[in-house]
Amino acid sequence: MATGVRGGLRRDGDQTRERLLDAAEALFAAQGFHGTSMRDVAGAMDCGIALVKYHCGTKELLFDAVVERRAADMAAYRTQALDAALAQAGGRPLAVEALVSGYVWPFIERSRAGDAGWRNYSLFVARHANAPEFSKVLGKHYDPVARRYLAEFARSLPALPSSDLFYAFSFMVGTMVSTVAQPGRLEQLSKRRIRAADVEVAFQRMLPFLSAGFKSLVPRRP
C-alpha cells in the first residue's frame, strides 16, 4: 500500500474517532454515563456498534477518552497561566487571586466562549465530577495540574492548614463547575437581570469571592 494511502486512511480513522468522541461527549453530558449505551453512540453516529468498539473499545475506555481529550487542553491552559504568573513573580509567592484566576478562568471561558463541544464537555464534567465511581478517571487527567496549584496555594498561604486548603480548593472547583452547569438557575432567580452568557461579568464576581474564601480560612493570630 502506498504511503499516501496509509496516511489518508489514518487521517480518516482519526476523524472518525473524533466524531465518535463528540457524539459520546454530547450523550454523556445529556444522559450521564449510565444513561448512555454504546448503541446510543452508534445511533448518533449513524453507524454500526462494531465501529464504535473498534475505535473506542469498551464504554469505560470511551468515557476515559472523552475526559482525556479536553482535559489535556485544559491542563495546557492552566499550566501556561501558572508558568506565566510564576515568571512574573520572580520567585515570590503568587497572589491568591492569580492562582484562582489561572485555574478557574480557562474552564469558565472555554465553557461559554468555546464551541458546542466545550459546552457539552463542561456539562459532562459537571454531571460526573462528584460521583465517586468516576473520581479515579477524572483524577488521572486533572490531578497533576491541580497538585501544582495546591502547592502554590500552600506557598502563598503558609499559615493555612492543609486540610482547610483542600476544602477551599474543592469549594473553588465546585463553584466553577456549578456556575457553568446551571446558568439558567441564576437567570431565573434574578428574573433575567443576569445573563448566563456574560461569563466575564460572572468571573469578575467569582474571583474576589473565591479568593476571600481561601484567605478567610487562615487562622488569625491571637
JOCORUR-V439824 format. One record per run of one state. SS is the DSSP state (H for helix, E for strand, C for the rest). FROM is the first residue (numbers start at 0). TO is the last residue. If there is no record, write none. Layout:
# JOCORUR-V439824
ss: (SS,SS)
from: (FROM,FROM)
to: (TO,TO)
This chain:
# JOCORUR-V439824
ss: (C,H,C,H,C,H,C,H,C,H,C,H,C,H,C,H,C,H,C,H,C)
from: (0,2,31,37,45,48,56,58,89,95,113,115,128,131,156,161,181,182,189,198,216)
to: (1,30,36,44,47,55,57,88,94,112,114,127,130,155,160,180,181,188,197,215,221)
